[in-house]
């Protein structure tokens, strides 16, 4: 798991069938000093995060399969929690 800042959400006119009804957000991964680290990433959001929220996310595909109910979902990351 890694921390990130939510930059915003994504609107897609065409999605993979397993992503229908799911909210996608753009995350900026952060390093240990809460500075930007790497490139922004897309993630599934089941928590309703907002721009500026500090979150932790994972690349655990088992979690994504459980969330979407699909074994072939193309999403790699999912938001797991909002940090207060």
C-alpha positions, 0 to 999 in steps of 0.5 A, a space after each residue: 500500500 502507498 499513500 497518494 493525493 487525489 487530483 480529481 476524477 475521470 469521466 470516460 465515455 467508453 469503459 471496459 464492461 467490468 468498470 461500468 458504474 465504478 468511479 475512477 480517480 487520478 492519484 498522485 503517489 507520495 513518498 515518505 515526505 508526502 512529496 509527489 513520487 512517480 507519475 499520476 495513476 488511475 484507481 477505482 474509488 469505492 469510498 467517494 474521495 474528493 480532490 485533495 484527499 489523502 488516501 492509501 491505495 493498493 495494486 492488489 488485484 485480488 481486491 479489485 476482482 472482489 470489488 468488481 466481480 470480474 476476473 478480467 478487470 483492466 484496473 490495476 489500483 484501488 483506493 483502500 482508505 482515506 487518511 484523516 
